[in-house]
Amino acid sequence: MDETRSEPPKIKVVDRRKFTAEGDLMEDSVPIEEAAAPESSPEEHPVEPKSSNPEPIPDPPPPRSGSESSQLFLELVTMLAGQAELLLVGAEDLPARPAEAQRMIDYLGVLEEKTAGHLSDDETQVLSSVLYQLRTFYLQRK
């Protein structure tokens, strides 16, 4: 077999750092445009031009119906309350962590404070009741 060896392609390494280790500007730094990629014909590696217009921001989802958002709110309150209770009493492999339970109770308190006047009567009653029960339970466990 006749083995012909050709020269390997030449690679040009360009230091694109603009600053020295001391933070001074390098005098011989090459602008990124000049340190372009390989010298190949555009037919070999076609590049799509970047659009100057960013993709449009999608429209926000339609607002939820009152009953659906109410249900989600009550699920959120129930979930946070359940986490707080679990942290207060512990579980098989989980010791009680009252400080973390207090944080969950504080979350519910902030939720009550920030949503005051914007909740239905049922939502307000459930949130107030849950907070009262958790705070009482926390004081008993402390």
Protein Blocks (a to p, Z undefined) as FASTA:
>chain_A
ZZddddddddddddfbfbdfkopacfklccfklmpccdddfklmccddddfbdcdddddd
ddddfklmmmmmmmmmmmmmmmmmmmmnopfklccdfklmmmmmmmmmmmmmmmgoiacf
klmmmmmmmmmmmmmmmmmmZZ
